[in-house]
Amino acid sequence: MEKINLKEKLSMFSEHWSPKIVAEMNDYHIKLVKIKGDFVWHNHDDTDETFIVIEGKMKIEFEDKTIELNEGEMYVVPKGVNHKPFAEEECKIMLIEPTGVVNTGDVVSDLTSSNDTWI
């Protein structure tokens, strides 16, 4: 395993809402993704999902509240909880989730991305 430069990896793609795998740890993928605008309401029935903001700021809307995450902050969305991430400006984040997790959960939309793209 070689060290991973997150800024270098982030410079390798420009599309939004398309997570890229940069590492695997046990049965978990560590992914980088650029987000901007609204995502879709969804949940992950079988797993929690970790959001870590590398650059910028984002919000995660829940049915009863909205939280804001700034650079250097993280949040774990519990399994089964409906949520909708969004960012007014481009935000660069890291996701940690089990292998095989689809970004939109059980919802199929234009924003559903392949869950096995490595960079």
C-alpha positions, 0 to 999 in steps of 0.5 A, a space after each residue: 500500500 502506498 500513501 494516498 494524496 487526497 488533493 491529488 486524487 480529487 484533482 483527477 475528476 470534476 463531476 459531482 455526486 460520483 464517488 471514487 474509491 481511493 482505499 479499502 479497509 477490511 470490508 469498507 471503502 474510503 471514497 472521495 466525492 465532489 458535491 454541489 447542489 441537491 442530492 436525493 432523499 434516501 437512506 441505507 437500511 443496513 449501514 451507517 454512512 460517514 461524511 468527512 468534509 475535506 474542503 468547503 461546507 455542506 448540509 445534510 437535511 433530515 426529516 426533523 432538522 438540518 445540520 451544517 458540516 464545515 471543513 474538518 468536520 464529520 457526521 455519521 448518519 445512522 442506518 435507516 435514517 432518511 437524509 439528503 445531502 446538499 452544498 450551495 458551492 462545490 464541497 469535497 468530502 470523504 465517505 466511509 461505508 461498507 463495500 457495495 453501498 450505492 450512493 442513493 440507497 434503494 432510490 434510483 435516479 440520475 444521480 445513482 453512481 457506480 459503486 466500484 470506480 477506483 482512482 
